Amino acid sequence: MAYILGEREFWGLPFKVSPAVLVPRPDSETIIEAALALLADHARSWRLLDLGLGSGCLLLTLLHEFRAARGVGLEVSEDALAVARTNAAALKVGDRAELLLGDWRRPGWRDRLGGPFDLLVSNPPYIEAAAIAGLMPEVSRFEPKLALDGGPDGLAAYRAIATEAPRLVVPGGRLLLEVGEGQAPEIYKIFQSTGFTAEAPWKDLGGIDRVVSLKY
Ligand SMILES: C[S@@+](CC[C@H](N)C(=O)[O-])C[C@H]1O[C@@H](n2cnc3c(N)ncnc32)[C@H](O)[C@@H]1O
């Protein structure tokens, strides 16, 4: 329905969507809730990074809430990036957002991002590749595979992010990562030897551990 209408609300804000982007989910608002609680001074000029922009719903909502913050976003799909840029302009946060084309599977992907950042957020693809065909048809047939496919065990993107996270986040800074149901313990394990300290996960409205929080 969102693809037909071309728009979906997220955190009370209108986001343009196209078949190149994941439709923003209420579950992903858990990241916004956590960020607002953890970065308590909402007027500070926080530096934010979003890996896997899609529509831009995470980074752009955070820039809308944190009025002095600046943000960088990375996205591998040119078509998705174009949607995120349209949304940045419509929400009037484009002057504080640097939205870049890039791929965390490629060596050196971190180099152009700048930083380090106070907060890194990501809702990466986390579905096990073999499970995608069995998802609801409105997801498996219409949403972009790039936004869903997390590799054989669903965790490929978290491993890529974990490799570079210590160079992307300031000491005392945070990582907020959306995860699939039941994945939180595995994600904490991936980050065990990276210098990040595990914090309690944030639950979505269904009571599921949805966002892993890690402090550097
Ligand atoms: C699950 S979607 C999340 C989109 C948006 N952040 C949200 O919460 O609705 C994951 C996004 O990551 C992007 N992505 C997938 N693999 C990537 C990669 N290797 N490098 C950069 N972005 C990637 C996808 O194209 C997709 O837009």
The ligand as an SDF file (V2000), in Angstrom:
LIG
                    3D

 27 29  0  0  0  0  0  0  0  0999 V2000
   16.6260   -2.9290    6.2150 C   0  0  0  0  0  0  0  0  0  0  0  0
   16.9160   -1.5780    5.1010 S   0  0  0  0  0  0  0  0  0  0  0  0
   16.7700   -0.2210    6.2420 C   0  0  0  0  0  0  0  0  0  0  0  0
   16.4600    1.0880    5.5880 C   0  0  0  0  0  0  0  0  0  0  0  0
   16.1490    2.2160    6.5790 C   0  0  0  0  0  0  0  0  0  0  0  0
   17.3110    2.5320    7.3940 N   0  0  0  0  0  0  0  0  0  0  0  0
   14.9820    1.8170    7.4700 C   0  0  0  0  0  0  0  0  0  0  0  0
   15.1950    1.6050    8.6790 O   0  0  0  0  0  0  0  0  0  0  0  0
   13.8590    1.7210    6.9650 O   0  0  0  0  0  0  0  0  0  0  0  0
   18.6710   -1.7340    4.8510 C   0  0  0  0  0  0  0  0  0  0  0  0
   19.2880   -0.7340    3.8710 C   0  0  0  0  0  0  0  0  0  0  0  0
   20.6970   -1.0230    3.7530 O   0  0  0  0  0  0  0  0  0  0  0  0
   21.0920   -0.9180    2.4030 C   0  0  0  0  0  0  0  0  0  0  0  0
   22.2630   -1.7930    2.2040 N   0  0  0  0  0  0  0  0  0  0  0  0
   22.2480   -3.1420    2.0230 C   0  0  0  0  0  0  0  0  0  0  0  0
   23.4840   -3.6100    1.8480 N   0  0  0  0  0  0  0  0  0  0  0  0
   24.3090   -2.5310    1.9090 C   0  0  0  0  0  0  0  0  0  0  0  0
   25.7120   -2.3800    1.8070 C   0  0  0  0  0  0  0  0  0  0  0  0
   26.4940   -3.4290    1.5730 N   0  0  0  0  0  0  0  0  0  0  0  0
   26.2420   -1.1530    1.9540 N   0  0  0  0  0  0  0  0  0  0  0  0
   25.4240   -0.0680    2.1730 C   0  0  0  0  0  0  0  0  0  0  0  0
   24.0890   -0.1520    2.2880 N   0  0  0  0  0  0  0  0  0  0  0  0
   23.5290   -1.3650    2.1600 C   0  0  0  0  0  0  0  0  0  0  0  0
   19.8740   -1.3870    1.6280 C   0  0  0  0  0  0  0  0  0  0  0  0
   19.8990   -0.9650    0.2770 O   0  0  0  0  0  0  0  0  0  0  0  0
   18.7380   -0.8030    2.4520 C   0  0  0  0  0  0  0  0  0  0  0  0
   18.3860    0.4770    2.0030 O   0  0  0  0  0  0  0  0  0  0  0  0
  1  2  1  0
  2  3  1  0
  2 10  1  0
  3  4  1  0
  4  5  1  0
  5  6  1  0
  5  7  1  0
  7  8  2  0
  7  9  1  0
 10 11  1  0
 11 12  1  0
 11 26  1  0
 12 13  1  0
 13 14  1  0
 13 24  1  0
 14 15  1  0
 14 23  1  0
 15 16  2  0
 16 17  1  0
 17 18  1  0
 17 23  2  0
 18 19  1  0
 18 20  2  0
 20 21  1  0
 21 22  2  0
 22 23  1  0
 24 25  1  0
 24 26  1  0
 26 27  1  0
M  CHG  2   2   1   9  -1
M  END
$$$$
